[in-house]
Amino acid sequence: MEFWRTYGKTILAALAEIAIVVQSYASDGAITSNEWPKIIAGAVGVLGVYFAPARTNQPPLTPQSRSDLRDRI
């Protein structure tokens, strides 16, 4: 279970990126210059998901903490 908690989002993002590459190639048998930005953006998204910290240990916001945040703005 800890494996999926740590890497689950990254695996799903990578699978979505693989689907984008397959769809780009399958549509016309080649990856064109118009499709490369979409593929690169997806790859950067996967890296962002991997490197973004999981915030599992942070307590949920309470009404008091929300009002404190609102007062700071």
Distance bins in CASP14 RR format, pairs under 12 A and 6 or more apart:
PFRMAT RR
TARGET T0000
AUTHOR 0000-0000-0000
RMODE 2
METHOD distances of the structure
MODEL  1
1 7 0 0 0 0 0 1 0 0 0 0 0
1 8 0 0 0 0 0 1 0 0 0 0 0
2 8 0 0 0 0 0 1 0 0 0 0 0
2 54 0 0 0 0 0 1 0 0 0 0 0
2 56 0 0 0 0 0 1 0 0 0 0 0
3 10 0 0 0 0 0 1 0 0 0 0 0
3 11 0 0 0 0 1 0 0 0 0 0 0
4 10 0 0 0 0 0 1 0 0 0 0 0
4 11 0 0 0 0 1 0 0 0 0 0 0
4 12 0 0 0 0 0 1 0 0 0 0 0
4 54 0 0 0 0 0 1 0 0 0 0 0
5 11 0 0 0 0 0 1 0 0 0 0 0
5 54 1 0 0 1 0 0 0 0 0 0 0
5 55 0 0 0 0 0 1 0 0 0 0 0
5 56 1 0 0 1 0 0 0 0 0 0 0
5 57 0 0 0 0 0 1 0 0 0 0 0
6 49 0 0 0 0 0 1 0 0 0 0 0
6 50 0 0 0 0 0 1 0 0 0 0 0
6 53 0 0 0 0 0 1 0 0 0 0 0
6 54 1 0 0 1 0 0 0 0 0 0 0
6 56 0 0 0 0 1 0 0 0 0 0 0
7 13 0 0 0 0 0 1 0 0 0 0 0
7 14 0 0 0 0 1 0 0 0 0 0 0
7 15 0 0 0 0 0 1 0 0 0 0 0
7 46 0 0 0 0 0 1 0 0 0 0 0
7 49 0 0 0 0 1 0 0 0 0 0 0
7 50 0 0 0 0 1 0 0 0 0 0 0
7 54 0 0 0 0 1 0 0 0 0 0 0
8 14 0 0 0 0 1 0 0 0 0 0 0
8 15 0 0 0 0 1 0 0 0 0 0 0
8 46 0 0 0 0 0 1 0 0 0 0 0
8 49 0 0 0 0 1 0 0 0 0 0 0
8 50 0 0 0 0 0 1 0 0 0 0 0
8 54 0 0 0 0 1 0 0 0 0 0 0
9 15 0 0 0 0 0 1 0 0 0 0 0
9 16 0 0 0 0 0 1 0 0 0 0 0
9 45 0 0 0 0 0 1 0 0 0 0 0
9 46 0 0 0 0 1 0 0 0 0 0 0
9 48 0 0 0 0 1 0 0 0 0 0 0
9 49 1 0 1 0 0 0 0 0 0 0 0
9 50 0 0 0 0 1 0 0 0 0 0 0
9 51 0 0 0 0 0 1 0 0 0 0 0
9 52 0 0 0 0 1 0 0 0 0 0 0
9 53 0 0 0 0 0 1 0 0 0 0 0
9 54 0 0 0 0 1 0 0 0 0 0 0
9 55 0 0 0 0 0 1 0 0 0 0 0
9 56 0 0 0 0 0 1 0 0 0 0 0
10 16 0 0 0 0 0 1 0 0 0 0 0
10 17 0 0 0 0 0 1 0 0 0 0 0
10 45 0 0 0 0 1 0 0 0 0 0 0
10 46 1 0 0 1 0 0 0 0 0 0 0
10 47 0 0 0 0 1 0 0 0 0 0 0
10 48 0 0 0 0 1 0 0 0 0 0 0
10 49 1 0 1 0 0 0 0 0 0 0 0
10 50 1 0 1 0 0 0 0 0 0 0 0
10 51 0 0 0 0 1 0 0 0 0 0 0
10 52 0 0 0 0 1 0 0 0 0 0 0
10 54 0 0 0 0 0 1 0 0 0 0 0
11 17 0 0 0 0 0 1 0 0 0 0 0
11 18 0 0 0 0 0 1 0 0 0 0 0
11 46 0 0 0 0 1 0 0 0 0 0 0
11 49 0 0 0 0 1 0 0 0 0 0 0
11 50 0 0 0 0 1 0 0 0 0 0 0
12 18 0 0 0 0 0 1 0 0 0 0 0
12 19 0 0 0 0 0 1 0 0 0 0 0
12 45 0 0 0 0 0 1 0 0 0 0 0
12 46 0 0 0 0 1 0 0 0 0 0 0
12 49 0 0 0 0 1 0 0 0 0 0 0
12 50 0 0 0 0 0 1 0 0 0 0 0
13 19 0 0 0 0 0 1 0 0 0 0 0
13 20 0 0 0 0 0 1 0 0 0 0 0
13 41 0 0 0 0 0 1 0 0 0 0 0
13 42 0 0 0 0 1 0 0 0 0 0 0
13 43 0 0 0 0 1 0 0 0 0 0 0
13 44 0 0 0 0 0 1 0 0 0 0 0
13 45 1 0 0 1 0 0 0 0 0 0 0
13 46 1 0 1 0 0 0 0 0 0 0 0
13 47 0 0 0 0 1 0 0 0 0 0 0
13 48 0 0 0 0 1 0 0 0 0 0 0
13 49 1 0 1 0 0 0 0 0 0 0 0
13 50 1 0 0 1 0 0 0 0 0 0 0
13 51 0 0 0 0 0 1 0 0 0 0 0
13 52 0 0 0 0 0 1 0 0 0 0 0
14 20 0 0 0 0 0 1 0 0 0 0 0
14 21 0 0 0 0 0 1 0 0 0 0 0
14 42 0 0 0 0 1 0 0 0 0 0 0
14 43 0 0 0 0 1 0 0 0 0 0 0
14 45 0 0 0 0 1 0 0 0 0 0 0
14 46 1 0 1 0 0 0 0 0 0 0 0
14 47 0 0 0 0 1 0 0 0 0 0 0
14 48 0 0 0 0 0 1 0 0 0 0 0
14 49 0 0 0 0 1 0 0 0 0 0 0
14 50 0 0 0 0 1 0 0 0 0 0 0
15 21 0 0 0 0 0 1 0 0 0 0 0
15 22 0 0 0 0 0 1 0 0 0 0 0
15 42 0 0 0 0 0 1 0 0 0 0 0
15 46 0 0 0 0 1 0 0 0 0 0 0
15 49 0 0 0 0 0 1 0 0 0 0 0
16 22 0 0 0 0 0 1 0 0 0 0 0
16 23 0 0 0 0 0 1 0 0 0 0 0
16 38 0 0 0 0 0 1 0 0 0 0 0
16 39 0 0 0 0 0 1 0 0 0 0 0
16 41 0 0 0 0 0 1 0 0 0 0 0
16 42 1 0 0 1 0 0 0 0 0 0 0
16 43 0 0 0 0 0 1 0 0 0 0 0
16 45 0 0 0 0 1 0 0 0 0 0 0
16 46 0 0 0 0 1 0 0 0 0 0 0
16 49 0 0 0 0 1 0 0 0 0 0 0
17 23 0 0 0 0 0 1 0 0 0 0 0
17 24 0 0 0 0 0 1 0 0 0 0 0
17 38 0 0 0 0 1 0 0 0 0 0 0
17 39 1 0 0 1 0 0 0 0 0 0 0
17 40 0 0 0 0 0 1 0 0 0 0 0
17 41 0 0 0 0 1 0 0 0 0 0 0
17 42 1 0 1 0 0 0 0 0 0 0 0
17 43 1 0 0 1 0 0 0 0 0 0 0
17 44 0 0 0 0 1 0 0 0 0 0 0
17 45 1 0 0 1 0 0 0 0 0 0 0
17 46 1 0 1 0 0 0 0 0 0 0 0
17 47 0 0 0 0 0 1 0 0 0 0 0
17 48 0 0 0 0 0 1 0 0 0 0 0
17 49 0 0 0 0 1 0 0 0 0 0 0
17 50 0 0 0 0 0 1 0 0 0 0 0
18 24 0 0 0 0 0 1 0 0 0 0 0
18 25 0 0 0 0 0 1 0 0 0 0 0
18 39 0 0 0 0 0 1 0 0 0 0 0
18 42 0 0 0 0 0 1 0 0 0 0 0
18 43 0 0 0 0 0 1 0 0 0 0 0
18 46 0 0 0 0 1 0 0 0 0 0 0
19 25 0 0 0 0 0 1 0 0 0 0 0
19 26 0 0 0 0 0 1 0 0 0 0 0
19 38 0 0 0 0 0 1 0 0 0 0 0
19 39 0 0 0 0 0 1 0 0 0 0 0
19 42 0 0 0 0 0 1 0 0 0 0 0
19 46 0 0 0 0 0 1 0 0 0 0 0
20 26 0 0 0 0 0 1 0 0 0 0 0
20 27 0 0 0 0 0 1 0 0 0 0 0
20 31 0 0 0 0 0 1 0 0 0 0 0
20 35 0 0 0 0 1 0 0 0 0 0 0
20 36 0 0 0 0 0 1 0 0 0 0 0
20 37 0 0 0 0 0 1 0 0 0 0 0
20 38 1 0 0 1 0 0 0 0 0 0 0
20 39 1 0 0 1 0 0 0 0 0 0 0
20 40 0 0 0 0 0 1 0 0 0 0 0
20 41 0 0 0 0 1 0 0 0 0 0 0
20 42 1 0 0 1 0 0 0 0 0 0 0
20 43 0 0 0 0 1 0 0 0 0 0 0
20 45 0 0 0 0 0 1 0 0 0 0 0
20 46 0 0 0 0 0 1 0 0 0 0 0
21 27 0 0 0 0 0 1 0 0 0 0 0
21 29 0 0 0 0 0 1 0 0 0 0 0
21 30 0 0 0 0 0 1 0 0 0 0 0
21 31 1 0 0 1 0 0 0 0 0 0 0
21 35 0 0 0 0 1 0 0 0 0 0 0
21 36 0 0 0 0 0 1 0 0 0 0 0
21 38 0 0 0 0 1 0 0 0 0 0 0
21 39 1 0 1 0 0 0 0 0 0 0 0
21 40 0 0 0 0 0 1 0 0 0 0 0
21 42 0 0 0 0 1 0 0 0 0 0 0
21 43 0 0 0 0 1 0 0 0 0 0 0
21 46 0 0 0 0 0 1 0 0 0 0 0
22 29 0 0 0 0 0 1 0 0 0 0 0
22 31 0 0 0 0 0 1 0 0 0 0 0
22 35 0 0 0 0 0 1 0 0 0 0 0
22 39 0 0 0 0 0 1 0 0 0 0 0
23 29 0 0 0 0 0 1 0 0 0 0 0
23 31 0 0 0 0 0 1 0 0 0 0 0
23 35 0 0 0 0 1 0 0 0 0 0 0
23 38 0 0 0 0 1 0 0 0 0 0 0
23 39 0 0 0 0 0 1 0 0 0 0 0
24 30 0 0 0 0 1 0 0 0 0 0 0
24 31 1 0 1 0 0 0 0 0 0 0 0
24 32 1 0 0 1 0 0 0 0 0 0 0
24 33 0 0 0 0 0 1 0 0 0 0 0
24 34 0 0 0 0 1 0 0 0 0 0 0
24 35 1 0 1 0 0 0 0 0 0 0 0
24 36 0 0 0 0 1 0 0 0 0 0 0
24 37 0 0 0 0 0 1 0 0 0 0 0
24 38 1 0 0 1 0 0 0 0 0 0 0
24 39 1 0 0 1 0 0 0 0 0 0 0
24 40 0 0 0 0 0 1 0 0 0 0 0
24 42 0 0 0 0 0 1 0 0 0 0 0
25 31 1 0 1 0 0 0 0 0 0 0 0
25 32 0 0 0 0 1 0 0 0 0 0 0
25 35 0 0 0 0 1 0 0 0 0 0 0
25 36 0 0 0 0 0 1 0 0 0 0 0
25 39 0 0 0 0 1 0 0 0 0 0 0
26 35 0 0 0 0 0 1 0 0 0 0 0
27 34 0 0 0 0 0 1 0 0 0 0 0
27 35 0 0 0 0 1 0 0 0 0 0 0
27 38 0 0 0 0 0 1 0 0 0 0 0
28 34 0 0 0 0 0 1 0 0 0 0 0
28 35 0 0 0 0 1 0 0 0 0 0 0
29 35 0 0 0 0 0 1 0 0 0 0 0
30 36 0 0 0 0 0 1 0 0 0 0 0
31 37 0 0 0 0 0 1 0 0 0 0 0
31 38 0 0 0 0 1 0 0 0 0 0 0
31 39 1 0 0 1 0 0 0 0 0 0 0
31 40 0 0 0 0 0 1 0 0 0 0 0
32 38 0 0 0 0 0 1 0 0 0 0 0
32 39 0 0 0 0 0 1 0 0 0 0 0
33 39 0 0 0 0 0 1 0 0 0 0 0
33 40 0 0 0 0 0 1 0 0 0 0 0
35 41 0 0 0 0 0 1 0 0 0 0 0
35 42 0 0 0 0 0 1 0 0 0 0 0
36 42 0 0 0 0 0 1 0 0 0 0 0
36 43 0 0 0 0 0 1 0 0 0 0 0
37 43 0 0 0 0 0 1 0 0 0 0 0
37 44 0 0 0 0 0 1 0 0 0 0 0
38 44 0 0 0 0 0 1 0 0 0 0 0
38 45 0 0 0 0 0 1 0 0 0 0 0
39 45 0 0 0 0 0 1 0 0 0 0 0
39 46 0 0 0 0 0 1 0 0 0 0 0
40 46 0 0 0 0 0 1 0 0 0 0 0
40 47 0 0 0 0 0 1 0 0 0 0 0
41 47 0 0 0 0 0 1 0 0 0 0 0
41 48 0 0 0 0 0 1 0 0 0 0 0
42 48 0 0 0 0 1 0 0 0 0 0 0
42 49 0 0 0 0 1 0 0 0 0 0 0
43 49 0 0 0 0 0 1 0 0 0 0 0
43 50 0 0 0 0 0 1 0 0 0 0 0
44 50 0 0 0 0 0 1 0 0 0 0 0
44 51 0 0 0 0 0 1 0 0 0 0 0
45 51 0 0 0 0 1 0 0 0 0 0 0
45 52 0 0 0 0 1 0 0 0 0 0 0
46 52 0 0 0 0 0 1 0 0 0 0 0
55 61 0 0 0 0 0 1 0 0 0 0 0
58 65 0 0 0 0 0 1 0 0 0 0 0
59 65 0 0 0 0 1 0 0 0 0 0 0
60 66 0 0 0 0 0 1 0 0 0 0 0
61 67 0 0 0 0 0 1 0 0 0 0 0
61 68 0 0 0 0 1 0 0 0 0 0 0
61 69 1 0 0 1 0 0 0 0 0 0 0
61 70 0 0 0 0 0 1 0 0 0 0 0
62 68 0 0 0 0 1 0 0 0 0 0 0
62 69 0 0 0 0 0 1 0 0 0 0 0
63 69 0 0 0 0 0 1 0 0 0 0 0
63 70 0 0 0 0 0 1 0 0 0 0 0
64 70 0 0 0 0 0 1 0 0 0 0 0
64 71 0 0 0 0 0 1 0 0 0 0 0
65 71 0 0 0 0 0 1 0 0 0 0 0
65 72 0 0 0 0 0 1 0 0 0 0 0
66 72 0 0 0 0 0 1 0 0 0 0 0
66 73 0 0 0 0 0 1 0 0 0 0 0
67 73 0 0 0 0 0 1 0 0 0 0 0
END
